[in-house]
């Protein structure tokens, strides 16, 4: 195996901001990262005192060459990293899943510019606004523009020379009032350009400016008694104000901000972006990021921020985020709002990202049921403060009837589902009377002594149906077997939301809607059902056995044989003497038949007349 001397490589890396690249033995680019200080960041991968996860260790083991690019600022490093990852798509970098080509609104670079939508960007000097993640929103905006501003839709070459030569004639659009006929000089270029300027403001969310200018024009038209123009201006004003009222979600004093929120899973993260101009959301989109190295939420959010700001050409100085971002830049201000209008914006973004996440997770789980299992087990591991996934869970429940017939039931869940072939129940042997604590102690001891003897594998999680007392009893047995540190053990109090840990006087409360709590509830209910079913059978057999022993010549052993053979009291009652003799002798069979079907005493025969 080719050895890599990282110490030698570090000597050439400066203490400056920039982007670093890792290469493997095949000279393939496997990872790209950014840093405030290149040398310190790269050195952290190889520092034994630094805690890195298993996936990152695999990455480090494959590094055979390090290259780097120095930039002026950390923000420049952000942008360069983003463009390089898109170009090379290294194996160990976060994968941005967004395969859609979103449309743009184009203001064409030409005389009397046309405005329409497109998915292709051509560098011809035209102005592109977007992209629009919501196609319906884009069409709504274009519909508003068409209804408010008469613009040409033809592709004629409207140069001043061609217009003056009279090369063109107005079309049906002019007759319908959708165009003012610039092709025949019925509309001046200055007036047309003024409309384009207002439309650009509308597309940038500056509707308030346009409405204010319209009000001034309207007042002037009224004062000049030009009521036809005033009517058209009033209609235009109403359309714009109606659109603005539907689009505005915050105070218009919030002039130019970007808003981001994140929702993270074990393997995926989802980031929502809102672009706000003058209180109006002009852009919104959510993207999915596939994790590769167990990246933190902060790392993922910085990747998404760079991507969105590049994609939407955003120059906003203020960025609203859900937590602090470690980035030194005098040109950018990161805000983590607690109250007010900005907090409302962050909450709106959070709602969007949570909805998107739920939809995506549901899609994955329908296609791949194992994805749901992994997510659920990860959720349980985190909620219950475990170090490993609870793939194997066992739950204990005790039952007795007025102190008699004590039994203990164990149900087993594997990968979040019942494993009924592994269910077990115990007839309690060492406990006399109704002693739940002693019953639990015996059941746990017998269960795991056998597991250890047969080496069938310990569960990762043991659930004890009961409070602190039953939990303490279970722990006694686990300590006696020397396995109390090898498994997580919790007790469930009567109220399901209370979970107790050994030695902890305060319970853990889970959200009542939590999936973890639902699984625990399912385990407890299943253990109770399984235990009660077995207990009833035992109790019925015990009651019947006592009754059989009242029959002359039938003892405890014989009654148990009868129950084992016939299965129920009903079948014993209905059995003939011949059938009973399959288990007992003739005398015993007659006694049982007589007991259950007594013959009325009287004369054995009747005398009749000839």
Beta strands, then each sheet from edge to edge (+ up, - down):
strand 1: 18-23
strand 2: 29-35
strand 3: 65-70
strand 4: 95-97
strand 5: 103-107
strand 6: 115-118
strand 7: 127-132
strand 8: 256-264
strand 9: 268-277
strand 10: 280-290
strand 11: 318-320
strand 12: 333-335
strand 13: 392-401
strand 14: 404-414
strand 15: 417-418
strand 16: 424-427
strand 17: 461-465
strand 18: 488-492
strand 19: 498-501
strand 20: 508-509
sheet 1: 2+ 1- 3+
sheet 2: 4+ 10- 9+ 8- 11- 12-
sheet 3: 6+ 5- 7+
sheet 4: 15+ 14- 13+ 17+ 18+ 19- 20+
sheet 5: 15+ 14- 16+
end
